Amino acid sequence: MTELHHLQGRILTSEGWRVGRIGFDRQIRTIEERALEARAFESGGDEFIILPGFIDLHVHGAAGVDLMQGGDAARTVARAHVRYGTTALLGTTMTAAEPDIVHALRGLATAIAEPDPNAARVLGVHLEGPFISPQRLGAQPPLTVEATLESVQRLHAMAPIKVLTLAPEIGSHTELIPQLSAMGIRVQIGHSAGSYEDGVAALRAGAVGFTHLFNGMTGVDHYKPGIAAAALAHAEYAELIPDLQHVHPGAIRLAVRAIPRLYAVTDATAATGMPDGEYALGSQRVHKCLGCVRLASGSLAGSALTMDQALRNLVEVGLDLADAAHRVSTFPADYLGLSDRGRIAPGACADFVVLDAQLRIVEVYVAGRAIALS
């Protein structure tokens, strides 16, 4: 029998906060616990806080590397993000010509098939482009195309697409959604100039999420509501970038109140974990200055956010720690249909983030393995 390792502290289990000890190898085997009263937790103490590993479903890069570079880029990016508590992620593509997307997918396919024990697990691909609106490019280059079932099948054969962003108002995109869903792809609405009605129609067709809510989409005008209004009125899931630059804290609170399983993503670029300077974002150049990443035009272009900072920002906005933790771990796992990640329960993957009282990273474990953070 494999020898068990142990972690002790204040544990956010599937049943709520506990003080106790986790026994684990690659999986969680035991939780020895006693119930923890809310007041006891709020009063602080010397125990470490143990949360489920963070899961980031929208990652473009880190450590000076962009995933569109292909090759070993995914390995470098996954090794960088794990230091900030991300134990699993989706590698996210940019709008580009199909050969360039294929090049990126080949690199991601290797990272998916051959997990690096010292990195976050690459669970699959988030295909953010090219099936988006030329009117709502955001930081994407103007290389959009209309999706066809055949084009998605070609890309899906290169690497498993778990999430696909599309603009539902383009061509036959809404009619295509049921076929993509049948392939096991979660279709997200994003980079869209569509109306509220377009968003509702896409949800009825089987779309299940929204890409970086509020950004790259029509808004919540009360006379002419758009895609963001459809999300607030109808969505169960949506991703949001809580770097406090992409979305105002008040709008974050609105989204939390309206969308039951709103979850955090970083939309991290090659600038993540790097000093101020110029970096690649697909075929474009972006500039990091004072923690913000922008195109030369001044438009926001992804972020330099990390998931541990996302957690702290959500708490700063006013969420309690358990709620914030669910939005960086449990809800994204549930969105992908993963019952063995994003939670601390017997039988789940031994993916943990250990924090101090200031919510700073102390240790990270992936599949029971302690990750070197320096």
Helices and strands as residue ranges (DSSP letters): E 5-13, E 16-24, E 28-35, H 38-42, E 49-52, E 54-59, E 61-62, E 65-66, G 67-69, H 73-82, E 86-92, H 98-113, E 121-127, H 149-158, E 161-166, H 173-182, E 186-189, H 196-205, E 209-210, H 227-234, E 237-240, H 249-258, E 261-264, E 277-281, E 284-289, E 292-294, H 307-317, H 321-325, I 326-330, H 331-335, E 352-355, E 361-366, E 369-370
